[in-house]
Amino acid sequence: MLRKVKDLIGFTVCCTDRHADRARDLYLSDTDWAIHCVVVDTNPWILGWRVVIPSATLELPHWEARELPVTLTQEQLKDSPSASSVKPISWHQFVWLNGRYRWPAA
């Protein structure tokens, strides 16, 4: 079945140890149109904080439950870079972020 990428916006992001809150935005590559990063709104447990996580941490969405599981703990998500600090993001910045935050390779 075909799905719209924009339908993932608003899904509950589920860390391995708790729900993080909502997917707020998606960053796509301008060369292959693949999802490379997801912006997660961590409110209410870190008030108003939005972080960026790599698509390599995503698991298959649970469409009916509107959940997006990730392979990160709450602590790893909290330590991810602020969404405001990485946009617009170039490929070189993305590679640097992968190394800096020890994200899995995309």
C-alpha positions in Angstrom: 0.0 0.0 0.0 1.2 3.5 -0.8 1.3 6.0 2.0 2.0 9.8 2.1 5.1 10.9 3.9 3.2 13.9 5.4 0.9 11.4 7.2 3.8 10.6 9.5 3.6 14.2 10.9 1.9 14.0 14.3 2.7 10.3 14.9 3.8 9.5 18.4 7.5 8.8 18.5 8.1 5.7 20.6 11.6 5.4 22.2 12.7 2.0 23.4 11.9 3.1 27.0 9.0 5.5 26.6 6.9 7.7 24.2 8.7 10.9 23.3 5.9 12.9 21.8 5.3 13.9 18.2 7.0 13.8 14.8 6.9 17.5 13.7 8.8 17.6 10.4 10.8 15.5 8.0 14.0 16.4 6.2 14.4 14.9 2.8 17.5 14.6 0.6 17.3 16.9 -2.4 19.1 14.3 -4.5 17.2 11.1 -3.9 14.1 12.4 -1.9 14.8 9.9 0.9 13.9 10.8 4.5 17.2 11.5 6.3 16.0 13.1 9.5 12.9 13.5 11.6 12.2 16.5 13.9 10.7 15.3 17.2 8.8 17.7 19.5 9.9 16.5 23.0 7.2 18.5 24.7 6.1 18.1 27.6 9.1 16.3 29.1 11.5 19.0 27.8 9.2 22.0 27.3 9.3 23.3 23.7 12.4 21.4 22.7 12.6 20.0 19.2 15.4 17.6 18.3 16.6 16.0 15.1 17.0 12.2 14.8 18.3 10.2 11.8 16.1 8.1 9.7 18.4 5.1 10.4 16.9 5.0 13.9 13.3 4.6 12.5 11.4 1.3 12.5 8.3 0.6 10.6 5.4 2.8 11.5 2.3 1.5 13.2 -0.2 3.2 10.9 -3.4 2.4 12.7 -2.0 3.4 16.2 -0.2 6.4 14.6 3.1 5.4 16.3 6.6 5.7 14.9 9.0 3.4 16.8 12.7 4.4 17.0 15.8 2.5 18.2 16.8 5.3 20.6 16.3 5.6 24.4 14.7 8.7 25.9 18.2 9.8 27.0 19.6 9.4 23.4 16.7 11.4 22.0 17.2 14.1 24.6 20.9 14.4 23.7 20.2 14.7 20.0 20.8 18.1 18.4 18.3 20.9 18.5 16.2 21.2 15.3 17.1 24.9 15.2 20.8 24.2 15.2 20.8 22.0 12.0 18.6 23.6 9.4 19.1 23.9 6.6 21.2 20.8 6.7 23.8 19.9 4.1 25.1 16.4 3.4 28.4 17.4 5.0 26.6 18.5 8.2 24.6 15.3 8.2 27.7 13.2 8.0 29.2 15.3 10.8 26.1 14.8 12.9 26.3 11.1 12.4 29.8 11.1 13.8 29.1 13.6 16.6 26.0 11.9 18.0 27.1 8.3 17.0 24.0 7.8 14.9 23.8 4.7 12.8 24.8 5.1 9.1 22.0 6.2 6.9 
